[in-house]
Amino acid sequence: MNELSPPAVRATFPGLAYQFGNLLASRNSVIQAKLTEQHYGGNYAPVLAWTVVLVATLVVVISLIGKEIKGADLSTTADLAVPDE
């Protein structure tokens, strides 16, 4: 995540992305319970299977469209974080 972040937000971006993921995940069990009650008569297996398929698909799509930056120079981040005196 650090290698993909612009230097100006390199310290903030990974944590923000992590917390945004937590926000989305916090609603997951409620959505699963509602789908189970409404469509599958209390059977969680299909809902859990669809959850795995959805997450795996999203991981593959994001991995394919993401750009790999090998050998990124992360040393310039320190210059942005500490103001000159």
N, C-alpha and C positions, 0 to 999 in steps of 0.2 A: 504494500500500500504506500509506503514511503517513496518508493521509486516512481510511482505514478502521480504523486502529488506535486503541484507546482511549488517551487521553493518558498514562496511567501506564506503558504499555508501547510507546509510539510509537518509541522508539529501538531496541528489541529485536525487535519483531514482524517487520519486513521481513527482517532477517537470519536469524531463526529459520525463517521460511517458505522462504527461499532455500536454507538448508542442509537442510531437510526435503525439498525438491525434489531436491537433489543425492543424498540418501540413496535416494530412490525411483528416480532415474535410474541409480544405480550398479548396480542389479540388472537393468536393462532388457536389456542385451546378453546376459546369461546366460539370461533367460527367452526371448528371441527365439531363441537358439541351440537351446535345448531344444525349443521348439515346432517349429522348422524340422526338426530331426532326427526327432522323434516323429510329426509329422503331414504334412509336406510333402516328405519324402525329400531334404532338402538344398536345397530351393528357397526362398530368402529372400524373394522378391517378395511372396507372399501375407502373410507375417508382417509385413513392413515396411508393407504397405498397411493391414493391420489396426491396426498401431501408430499410423499417421497418423490413421485414422478415430477411434480411441479418444481420442487426445489432442485432436483437433479438437472432438469431441463434449463432452469435459470442459471445454474452453475456452468453448464456447458456453453450456453449462449454468451454469458459474460466473459468466459474464458476465450471464446473464439473472437469476440469483437475487441477484447482488451489488447493493448499494444505492449509488448514486452520491451523493457528498456534495460538491456544488459550493460553493466559497467557504468551506471549512472553516477555522476559526480555529486555526492551528497555533501561535500565539504563547504559549498557556498551557503548552506543553510545557517551556519554559525555566524556568517557575516551579516545576515538579515536579522538574526535574533538579538545580537548585542550591539547597541548603538555606539558609535564612536564618541570618545570623550574629548 
